[in-house]
């Protein structure tokens, strides 16, 4: 499954149903660049979960609304409600375990 791009305008629609993992990142963030390909792999391997990528520099309002202070930050939503947050880079196995636990 492809990772969708989240913006100030479409974010609420993207997270409104099911389990959604939102990745808040920035171009200049080294750990974010390391996490991106891992998230792509996880999104291909885990069924029934939507992945959304949010560039905090392009969606400053959204990042502020979500209380993003450190990058990368992963926020898990279930039917539009925030259910968990992970800050920092993670291994593929840890991410898969985390995402599976949210289903």
C-alpha positions as CSV (number, residue, x, y, z in Angstrom):
1,X,0.0,0.0,0.0
2,X,1.3,3.4,-0.9
3,X,2.0,6.0,1.7
4,X,-0.4,9.0,1.2
5,X,0.6,12.6,1.6
6,X,-1.1,14.4,4.4
7,X,-1.8,18.2,4.2
8,X,-3.5,20.8,6.3
9,X,-6.5,20.4,4.0
10,X,-6.9,16.6,3.7
11,X,-5.6,15.3,7.0
12,X,-8.9,14.9,8.8
13,X,-10.4,13.0,5.9
14,X,-7.3,10.7,5.7
15,X,-7.6,9.7,9.4
16,X,-11.4,9.6,9.7
17,X,-11.8,5.8,9.5
18,X,-9.8,2.7,10.4
19,X,-6.3,2.5,11.7
20,X,-4.0,5.2,10.3
21,X,-0.3,5.8,11.1
22,X,0.8,9.4,10.4
23,X,4.5,10.1,10.0
24,X,5.5,13.7,10.8
25,X,8.9,14.4,9.3
26,X,11.1,17.1,7.7
27,X,13.6,17.1,4.8
28,X,16.5,18.1,7.0
29,X,15.9,15.4,9.6
30,X,18.4,12.5,9.4
31,X,16.4,10.0,11.5
32,X,13.3,10.9,9.4
33,X,15.2,10.0,6.2
34,X,16.2,6.7,7.8
35,X,12.7,5.9,8.9
36,X,11.0,6.7,5.5
37,X,12.0,3.5,3.6
38,X,11.3,1.3,6.7
39,X,7.8,2.8,6.8
40,X,7.3,2.1,3.1
41,X,8.2,-1.6,3.7
42,X,5.9,-1.8,6.7
43,X,3.1,-0.2,4.7
44,X,3.6,-2.9,2.0
45,X,3.6,-5.7,4.6
46,X,0.8,-4.8,7.0
47,X,-2.8,-5.2,5.7
48,X,-5.6,-3.0,6.8
49,X,-3.7,0.1,8.0
50,X,-3.3,3.4,6.1
51,X,0.0,5.3,6.2
52,X,0.1,9.0,5.9
53,X,3.3,11.1,5.5
54,X,3.2,14.7,6.7
55,X,6.0,17.1,5.9
56,X,5.9,19.5,8.9
57,X,7.4,22.4,6.9
58,X,4.6,22.1,4.3
59,X,1.9,21.5,7.0
60,X,3.0,23.7,9.9
61,X,-0.6,24.3,11.1
62,X,-1.3,20.6,11.2
63,X,2.0,19.9,13.0
64,X,1.2,22.6,15.6
65,X,-2.3,21.2,16.1
66,X,-0.9,17.7,16.7
67,X,1.7,19.0,19.2
68,X,4.7,17.9,17.2
69,X,7.9,18.8,19.1
70,X,10.4,16.2,17.9
71,X,11.0,14.4,14.6
72,X,10.2,11.9,13.4
73,X,6.9,11.5,15.3
74,X,4.5,8.7,14.4
75,X,0.9,9.2,15.6
76,X,-1.6,6.3,15.5
77,X,-5.2,7.1,14.9
78,X,-8.2,4.8,15.1
79,X,-11.4,6.1,13.5
80,X,-10.1,9.7,13.8
81,X,-9.0,9.5,17.4
82,X,-5.4,9.6,18.5
83,X,-4.5,6.3,20.2
84,X,-0.7,6.3,20.5
85,X,2.4,8.2,19.7
86,X,6.0,7.1,19.0
87,X,8.9,9.6,18.7
88,X,12.2,8.8,17.0
89,X,13.3,6.1,14.6
90,X,12.3,2.5,15.1
91,X,13.3,-0.9,13.7
92,X,11.1,-2.5,11.1
93,X,10.2,-5.3,13.5
94,X,9.2,-2.9,16.3
95,X,7.1,-0.9,13.9
96,X,5.3,-4.0,12.5
97,X,4.7,-5.2,16.1
98,X,3.4,-1.8,17.1
99,X,1.1,-1.4,14.0
100,X,-0.3,-4.9,14.4
101,X,-1.1,-4.2,18.1
102,X,-3.3,-1.3,17.0
103,X,-5.5,-3.3,14.7
